[in-house]
Amino acid sequence: MEQTVKYGAIPSPLKPGDKIAIVSPASRIYPHLIDGAARIIEERGYVPVLAEHCKDCVQGYAGTVEHRLADLHKAFANPEIKAILCSRGGYGVVHLLEHLNLNLIADNPKWLIGFSDISALHAAMHRAGVVSVHASMAKHLAEKGIDQVAETLFGILEGRSMHYSLPAHPLNIEGSACGMLAGGNMAVLCGLIGTPFDLLARSEILFIEDIGEPIYKIERMLYNLRLNGTLSRIKGLVVGRFTECQSPDGTGETMEQMIHRMVKPYGIPVAFDFPCGHIDTNMPLLEGIKVSLEVTASGVTLRQITE
């Protein structure tokens, strides 16, 4: 029986003067990057609000579990804050998952922005029924300012529909599909399989990316998705960038060739080389919305379906 898909609630568009909180739910971050991001937020016409512990450092994390959790909860509970920018990923979000107040998140839907280890928070947002944004964080804003990536991010936060058109890739698998978009960092999301925060079990159009993982480890994760039925269930796949990964491996395959081999038998549309992941051109993707994915010989279109 096909599962019933529940799309997330889309937070209200940002308006000039709205407050954007900067929180640090995972690893520590250099304070100047938070200050730089706050400056760009202010230049865009919003009011940056620095969480109490966002610049802390406790054994490599941005504060204790209790402090990181409290900062998140305070940001969601504050009605004046309309968006939450995670300062960075790294590692540490998993510490918070079992303690998150999902009812608080559901009752106060607001934009949550981040990627990499923040994929675990996107999984929590989806469980709470709220759309979130897989996108670059404080370091990018501080170092790049309002470039194309940041302009696209702010445009989405301000109510612009998500729409991407990309050139063809030789490994693409043609086809079209509609469904709920969800995904993120492969290692993080595979670590949540079998838990209440298993985002992979809910996705229809899946997008994936990672950094520093050998090809065989990503293949192992894909075998997990094959054996648990995910690959036979999803309707489409968007392959982002796999950076700092051994390529090719001992078999002579590149990461992309291995992924193509693993997913080709399922006959779903697959788009390679999408600009998301640990790259400067990490384009924002909305988690939990309905999208259309079209892969043709001439290119790829991924667009939000608004009904």
N, C-alpha and C positions, 0 to 999 in steps of 0.2 A: 504494500500500500504506500502510495506516495505521501511523504510528510507534508503537513500544512506549514507553509512558510509565513512567518510573521515579520514583516518589515518594521524597521525601527521608527520611532517618532523623530522627526527632523526638528532640531532646536530652532528657535526664532532667529531670523537674520540679524546680524549686528547692525547697530546704528551708531553714528558719530557720538562720541562721549561715553559709550559703553565701557565697562570695566572688564579687563582680561587678566586673570590670575596666572602667575607663573609658579608652578609647583615642581618639586623634584621627588618623584616617587621611587626612584631607583638609585643609580650610582651617583656619586658626588660630581659636581661640575665646577669648573673655574668660575668664580664670581663675576669676572669681567664679561663673560659670555651672557650671563643673566642681565647684567646692566646694559649690554649692547642690544639684546633683544627688547628690553624694556624701552630703550630709546626709539627703536623702529616702530614698536607698537604705538608709542606716543606720537611719532611723526605721522602715522597713518590716521590719527584722529581719535585714538582710544586711550583709556586710562590704564596703565599697567599697575597691577597690585601684586607685590612680591609676597609669597607665602612666608610665614614666620621662619620656617626652617629650610627654605629653598637653597641657602648657601652653606648649610651645615656639612660637616664631614665626620662620620663615625665609622671607623674601620672600612673606609672606602665607599660607604654608602652616604646618601644625602640625608643623614640623620638616622635616628633609631626607627624601628618599625612603628612605634607609637607616634612619633613626631611626623613621619611621612604620611601615615594614615590620617592623622588629625588635620594636616594641611589639606589633604584631598577632601575630607568631609566638610571642613570649614568652607572651602571654595564652592562645593555643591550646595551647601546650606545658605550661603549668602545670596539673597535675591538680586543684589546689585551686580554680581559677577555673571557675565553672559557667556564667557568662554574660558577654558582652562588650557594653557599651553604647558605641556610637560617639558622641562628644561632639557632632559636628555634621557637616553635609555641606559645601556650598559647591562646591569643585572640588579634585580631587587624587587621588581613588581610582584613576583610570585609570593613574597613575604606577606603581601597585603590582601591577597584575594579572599582568603577565608574570613577576613575581618571586615570586608567592605559592606557598607550599608546599601544594598541594592535598592531598597525602597526609597531611600533618600535620593539616589540617582534618578530613579524612575519618576519621582514626584517633582524633581527639579531639573528637567532636561536642559542641558546646555552643551555647547561644543567642547569636546575633548580632543586635543591635537597631539600627535606624536607617532613614532614608529619604532622599529627594532624591538627592544624589550617591552615597549609600551603596547605591543601586540596583545599582551596578556590583559592590559586594561581595556583594550578594544573588545576583547572577549567578554569582560565583565559588563561593559556598556551594552553589548548586544544582549546579554542575559537580562539586563535591566530594561531592555526595549528602547534604547536610545541610539540614534545614529551618531557616529563619531568620525574623525578625520585622520586617516593614515597619512602623515605628512611630516615635513622637516620641522626641526625644533629650534631651540635658542641659538645654537652654534651657527646655524645657517643664517638666521636673521641678523645676528651680530656681525658676521663676516661678509655676507653678501648683500644685505640691505633689501630693498624692494626690487628684486630681480624678477624674472618670469615666474619662477617657482613661488615666491612670496606673493606676487600679484595674483596668481591663480588661487593660492590659498585664501587670501583675503577676499577675493571675489566670491569664492564658495561660501565663506563665512557670512558674507553680505547678501547672500541669496541667489547667486548665479548658479545655473544648472551645470553639472559636471559633463563635459563633452571633450573627447580626445579623438584625433585622427592621426594615424601613424603610417609610415611607409611599410611595404611588405617586407617580410623576412624569409629567407630561403627555407627555414624549418617550420614556418607556420603551417597549420592544418586548417583548411578552409571549412567554413560553416557559419551558422548563426544560432544564437541562443538568447533567451531572456531569463532573468532570475535575479536572486538576491546576491549582491556583491559582498564578499567578505574574504579576509585573508590577512597576510602579513608575513612576519618572520617565520620561516619553516621550523627552525629548531625550537623556538618559543611555543609555537602552536602545537607542534607534535608532542611537546612536553605536557600539554593539557588534555591529550586524548584520554577519554575514559573518565574525565572529571566533569563536574557541572559547568565548567567553563570551556568545554570542547567546541570551539568556534568552527573547526573543520567539519564537524558533524552537521552544521546548520547552513553552510555555504552552498550556493548553487553555481555562481560564477566565482571561482576561486582565483585569488592572486597570491603569488608567492615570491619571496626574495630571501637572501641571506648573505652573510659575510663570514669569510674565514673557515668555511666548512669544506673538507675534502669531498670530491665527487662521490666516493663510495658511501659517505655518511648521508648525503642527500638522497642517493639511491635507496639506502636503507629506510629513510623516512618515507619515500614514495612506495616502497614495498609494504610498509605499515598501512599506508592509505589504500593500497590495492587489497590487502588482506582483510581490512576492516570494512571494505565496501565503499569507501569514499570516492575512489576514482570511477567506479561504475555508476555512481549516483549523480555526481556533479554534471552540469550541462555545458560548462566551458571553463577554460583555464587561461589565465593571464600570467605569463612568466616574466617577472621583473629581473633585476640585475643580481647576479651572484658574484660579488666582488671578493677579491683576495682569496680566491679558491684555486686549488691546484688544477691546472688545465694545460694540456689534456692529462688524464691519469695514466696508469700503467697499461690500460687497454687501448689507448690511443683515442678514446672518446673525449670530447669536450663536455662540459656540464650541460650545455644546451642539447647536444646530440644524445646524451644519456636520458635527459628528460623527454625528448621527442620519442625515443625508443620505448620508454615506460608508458607513455600516454597514448601513443598512436592507435593501439588496439581498441580504444574506447569510442573512436569515431566522433569525438567532440571537437568543436573549434578551439584552436590553441593559438595564442598570440605571443610570440617571443620578443625579447628585447624591449619590453615596456619600461619606460623611464621611471621606475620606482625602486627604492632600496637605498643602500649606503653610497649614494652618488650625489653630485652637486645638483643634478637635474631630477631630484626626487619629487615627482609631480603628485599632488594630493589625490587621494582616492577615498570616497565615502564608504564607510562600512555600514551595511545593513539596509541599503537602498535597492530599488529595482533598477536593473540596467539592461541594455541591449548590447550584445557583443557580436560584431559582424567581421568575419575574417575572409577576405577575398584575395584574388591574385594581385590586385592593385593596392591593397592596404588593409588597415584595421580601423574600425570605429568602435569606441566604447563610450556609450552615452547614458546618462541618467534618464529614466522614464518617469515623467511627471504626469500623474493622473488626477 
